Amino acid sequence: MKILKHCLLASLLFGLHGIGNQVAVAGTLQIASWPDYYPPELLKKFERETGIKAVLDSYDSDATLTTKLKSGGWYDVVIVADIYVSILKRDGLLMKLDKSRLPNLENVKPEYRSPSFDPNRDFALPYTLVLTSFVYDSARVPGGKLEESWASFFRPDKMLHGKIANLDERDDLYKAASWYIGQDECSESREDAKRVLEVLQKQKPYVLTYSNDGPIERMLSKEVIIQQIWNGAAVRVRPKLASAVFAYPKEGVALSMDNFVVPAKAKNVNEAYRFVNWMLLPENIAEVSNKYKYDNAIIGAERYMDTKLTDDPAFRIPEEFQSRIKPFKLCSPKALALRNKVWMQLKKSGGH
């Protein structure tokens, strides 16, 4: 997942056990996530309540984590995006969960118990729910409002030239462009892939940058008017830019789930089960939502969450937009290969 992957994190032991030289500490839970995506203060609470020593490490991307696990490195618990649950599972890098040791699994909301990437929740437990769309400054667009459509993003007004910022995320852009032109994002057709590339290339002159760094800052500094964004970041924009609007395009909004998984080579398995079961308690996962502004999949967490947060339409999906939400869809290797070709062609076609 994909949350401002290059932010700084006060990672407790990163300097001591980086990618190649991690040292096992018996009975010490080794956890890792993307930078600034798990609250250190929540880990302290876990230590106080369980007596288990825990250490938080970080990696800059799921790809980096995968490389580490394939080369023999290990953690006890890691946070990964939905697509990487499938990849890690396929490569034999995940431990199948013993659900008898996870009594709090019953706290997962029914609609999130059978995701396509792990239908029986045999390998992954939910962490956060992430929407990917775009935010715009309503004070700076013609008429003060954009159509709730990906057309506003991919076929913008001329005054938005150079005023759009995209995330550096192949999958999110490809899916949005596919939905915009009425195609299946998992199509194996070369012609469909060419049509997606055409959409992205036509938008490119309007795009200032493709970057995961600084989407909040770009909106607040008014460097851009439209920013492709994860909804948690959009929530953080709104208190400082009241005119910011998080869009729910009629063609679809991507819903992804970040997840806890236990790597196959975990050394502190008992502690790992204690931790992930503890994170399925509503009062604990609510602290994550309150800090990072992403919703979660746990029943009862709302009782512990900031009411201003749960009332924010960028955080909690308004009822009228529920039908626009598109969960993760597992595509074939052929479809993903086409997607990657489109992305490579877009990146080498000049600029940015």
N, C-alpha and C positions, 0 to 999 in steps of 0.2 A: 503495500500500500503505500501508500504513496503520499506521505504527509511532509511537505517541505523537507525533502530528504537531506538537504545540506545545511540544516540549522545546526548550531552548536549545542552539544549536550555535555553536561558535567558527568561523564561516564566514569563510574567509580574505579574501574580497573582497566580501562582501555589501554593505558600505557604499559600495564604489566603483562596483559595477555591479549595481544592483538591477533591478527588473522593466523599467524603461524606458530605462536608459542604459548597457547593457553595452558595453564597448569591446573590440574584437578585439585580441589580442596574437598576432602571427604565431608559429606554432610552439609556442604554449602551449595545452595541453589544458584545455578548459573543461568541468568535470564538475559536475553538480548532482543533489541527492537531497533527500528529506525531511530535516528536521533530525535530527541525531544518528543517522544510519543508514548512514554510510560512515566507516570508521576513518581519521582524518587520518594516523595513524602508518603505515597501509598505503599511503597515497598517497606518503608520503616514501620508502618502500621502492621503489615503482614508479619514482620519480624517480632514486633511486640506481642501480637496475638498468638503466634504459633511457636515462638522460640527458635525458629529456623533462620539461620544466617542466609542472607540473599545478596547477590551481587548483580548489578545492572551493567550490561555492556551494550555496544551499538555497532551497527553496520550501515553502510551508506545505501545499500540496495538489496533487494531479494536475490539478484544475480550474484552479488558478492557473497551473501550468506550461502547460496547453493554451492558456489565454488569451494567455500571453506568446508562444508559438510562432505562434499565429494572427495576432498583431499584428506579426510580423516579428522578434521576438527570437530568440535562438539560444543553443544550447550544442552541444558536440561529443558528449557522452554524458550521458544522464539515466537515472535509475531510475524506473520506473513500474509500477503494478499491472497485472495481467493484463487487466482490463476496459478500461484506457486504452490498451493496445497496440492493441486493436480500434478504439477511437475515433480515435486519432492516425493509424493506418494508413488508415482510411476518409477522413479529411480531408486526406490527402496530406502529412502532416507528418513522416513517417519515411522514412529512406533504406533501400532494399532492400540487404541485406547481400551482399557478394561473399564467398562461403564459401571460395573459394580462398585468401583472406587470413586465414582463421581455422582453422589446422591443429589447434588445441586443441579444436575443436568435438567431436572424437571422444571427449573426456573426459566429455561429458554422458551421464548414465545413460539407458539406452534408454527407460525409462518416462516420461522428461521431454523426449524429442526431438520429439514431435508434439502439443503442447498445442492445445486447441480454438481458442484465440485466435490462434494462429500455427502452423498444422499443419506447415509445412515449415521452421520456424525461419528464415524469410526476413527477419524484422525484429527479433526479440527474442532475447536470450540470457539464460539463467537467472541470477538473483542469489541470492535466498533462497526458502525454502519456509515458508509461514505457515499454521498451523492456527488456526481461530477456534472457540472453544467457551466453557465457563465454568469457573471455579475456585471451590471452596467451602472453607470452614473446617470440617473434619470435627469439630473440638472443640466446635462451636457449633450443630450441626444435630441434630435428634431421632434418636437411635439411633447417632449417629456416622458415618452414611453415607447418601448420597443415591443414588437409583436412577440408573443410567447412562442417562438419558433426558432429552429436552427437557421432559418433564412436570415434572421437578424445578425447572425454570427458569420455565416458563410457567404452571404450576399449582402454586405453592409452598405449603408449610405456612403456616398463619396467623401463626406466630411470626416469619416472614420478612418481614412487612409493613414496608416502608420500609428493608429490609436487602438489597435487590438493586440492583446498578448495571449499566446497559447501556452498551455503546459507542454513540456517536453515528454509527452506520453503518447506513444504510438497507438495503443489500444483505445484510449478514450477518444482521440480525434477520429480514428478510423470508424469506430462505432457510430459516433455522432453524424459523420458525413454519410454513412450508409443509411441511417434512419432518415436523414434529411431528403435523400433521393428515393426513399421507399424500398430499400434493399435489405436483405438479411445480412447482418454483420458477419455471419459464418458462411457466406456464399463461397463456393469453390470455383466460380466462374471468373475467368480472366477478364471478360468484358465488364463484369460488375466491378472488379478491382480497378480497371482503367477508369471507370466512371467516378469512383471514389477519389482517385488520384487527380482527376480533372477538377473536382470540387475543391480539393486542398490546394492545388496549384493556382486556381483562380482567386482564392482567398489570400494567398501568400503575400501579394503586394501591400495588403492592409495590415499585415502582422509585423509588429515591432520586434518581437522576440518569441522564441520557443524555449521556455525555461520554467523549471520548478522553483527556482529561487525568487523570493521577493514578490509574490503576487499581491499580498496585502499592501506592501509599501508602494507598489506601482499604482494601485488605486488611490491610496491616500495622498500621494504626491501629485496625483492627476496627470501622471505620465501617460496613462492610457485611459480610455473611456469604457472599453469592454475587456474583461479578463476571464478567460476560461479558468475554472477554479473548483476546488473541493469545498463542499458546503461549510465545513468547519472553519475554513479560512474566511469564507464570506460572512459568517456570523461575527468574526473578529473585526471585519471591516466596518460593519454597520454602526457601532457606537461612535465611531469617529467620522463617519461619512453617512449622514442620515439619508442622503439621496441615492444610496446604493440599493439596487434591486437584484435579488437572486432569481434567475429565470427558471421556469419549468417548461421547456419547449414541448409543444404538442406532439412532436414526433417521438419523444422519449428522453428520459433522464436516466443515466446509468447509476445503478445501485451496486456497490461492491461491499464486501465484508472482509475486514481484517480479522485474523484468527490466531488463537494460541495453538501451537502444535508442539509435540514432544519428539525431538529427533531420535532416530533409531539408536544412536550411540550415547544417549543421555546416561550420565553416571549416577545421578542422584534422583532416581525414579520416584521413590516414595515422597520426597520433597516436591517433585514436579506435580504429582497428583494433588498433594495438599494445596499447592499454589493455584492450579487452574480451577480446582473445586471452590476455593476461597473466592476467586475472581467471578464466579457465577452467582455470588450473593449480590442482591440489588444495591445494598449500601456501599459496596466496594466498586462495582462498575460505574456507579453514579459519579464517583469522584473523577473518573476518567472523562466522562461526558462533561462535567462541570469545568474541567480544566481545558480540554482540547476542542470542545464544542461539537462533538460528533455524537449522534444518538447511539444507542446500544440495543441489544436483542433480549434483554433480561426483564422478566415480569416484575413489576413493583419498583423498578429503579426510579420512576418518576417521583416517588415520594421523597427522594433524597436529592433531587435535582433542582437547580435554580429555576423558579417559575418564569423569569424573564427569558430564560433559554428555551423552555418548553413551549413558550408562546411565540417564539420567533419562527416565521415561515421558512427561513433558510435552514433551520435546525429540524423542526418537526414538519413533515410533509402535510400541507393543507389537504383536507378531504377531497376538494375538487380536482386535485392533481394526482391522487393516488393511482389512477389508471394509467398515468404517463410513466410510471416508474418501471424500469426494465432491469431485472436482476441479472447477475452474471450468467453468461451462456458459454458452455464449453464447446469450442470450435475444433474441427478436425486439424491434423497437422498440415494438410494441403491448404486449408483456408488460412491458417496462421502464416504459412510460407508466403502466400500471396500478399497478406497484410504487411509482412516484413518487407517485401519487394517494393510495395507502394511507399512505405516509410523511407526506405533508402533512396528511392527516386526523388521524393519530395525534398529530402535533406541535401541532395547533391545538385538540385536544380537552381542553385544560385541564391545568395543572400542568407542572412541569419545563421 
